[in-house]
Amino acid sequence: MSILTKVLIGLVIVAVFPVIYFAGGVLNMQDVWHKKVQQLQAQVKQEQARYDLLLNGDLESQTAQITPGKPVKGTPGYTQWKTARDAMMRGVGRVWYARPVAASISGETGTLSIEMFDDKVNDTGFGTTRQPLSAHGLTDKTFLYVFQMNHNGEPMEGKDRYVGEFIVNGLPPGANEPLIPLKPTFPLPKEEWDRLKADSGGQQWVVYDKMPQDSRDLFVGQSREEIAKQVPAGVVDEYEFDNQPPTDAVRNNEYLKQFIVKDPKSGAEKFLRPLRNYAQIFQGSAEQLSDLNMRLQVLKREKDFADQALANLEKTAIPALDAHRMRLEKEKALVDADLTVVNGQAERLAAAVEQMRQEIVRLVTENKQRLQKGSPGDRLTDASAAQPGKVAAVRVEPIAIP
């Protein structure tokens, strides 16, 4: 093997290590980011479970009302304690009728304005039969709960919803004007601001300074069909059978039957649905949505960073590795060609050696035969003639190697 061949083979072996190193780096970076995402997902799940327990308490506390002077059951969360407090401090709040001002909705500044109107809820002529309300009595920094719904209470298919909790932001003292500047108490994601703009045209909002309270006489006297128009389908049974002797439908329902109570004195039974604290439910949902949105933004930024890093690799490192690989493949092709020539020479040399070996064997055999016959033509040196048993040297002609 020539020195050039050995050098080329050495260079190929040495060049393999940087390729392996760069390839390992790329795979290691991808593995690190995958593990990072999995760790963040596990942390989100763990924090969510902890958040749910702190906010809503455990199952036992959710089905047992906190009563002053009586033992607390289970592990109540923020919802149960605030519900108990609100039950003691329950009062009647104020309500206004308004509509959003589309041009004021800005996700960049995080603000919007609403226009107040009088209480002629059955009129639809804003600015004509219905006049703007200036004497609303609101002051700056007042918390408001906003619902998107018709002022007259008629359901809007797919449109009725809780908009959110807002605070009056920047209303001058003593101002008597129908436009009220608002700011959400929890940051809203861009998608929600886009939705507010899309829904602003012709929509009607109902505004409370206290979240409406749940009560057992909320749907008294209404039929199941009327109740079904106002509540989700999954809770119609709760409102229909509330504060009544339990029916078979209640007893056969695994969820509802746990709310059957029995009078220890008379033995009479009633189905009493758990009263809902709407402020806690909506506020908890808003807090959870805000928290998840913040976590989503963090994950999105990390994903963007990972995508950028991968793009950089694809743009610089990977093309460089591909170019280096192509150079190595060309060098390998040259080495393979040299190796083919060397192998051909080695085969010819081996054939020549075999030919020489056969010729030597033939000559040795002929010499032995001549000695045994003792023919006159055999040429012996004087020394060999004086020493019996020794044969004169035989001259072997060299064989040319092709």
Order of alpha helices (4+ residues) and beta strands (2+ residues): alpha-alpha-alpha-beta-beta-beta-beta-beta-alpha-beta-alpha-alpha-alpha-beta-beta-alpha-alpha-alpha
